[in-house]
């Protein structure tokens, strides 16, 4: 779209061959010319409004582009923080897995019975 200003448009003039230039114009032709003139003025107003909207949108886009570097920096920060918070979870999972293996061995030891059919822990508690 062009942002240059156009000269005002003149209403459409009928140059019909059935009406000689010296003949008086009819009511229909006068109304048509008036409406065509109003439409031309309205279209010019629409064009000016569209140009104004286009400039506003360009300004918004320019402001948005200024935040591109800030957004990239925050994204990088977020990625670093996500990696750091994921590492302790992996370490905790490994520690729990090791603890789980130790608990299983302890349960197996507790399950061994002594000579008289009682758990050795029970015998230890009585002593």
Beta strands, then each sheet from edge to edge (+ up, - down):
end
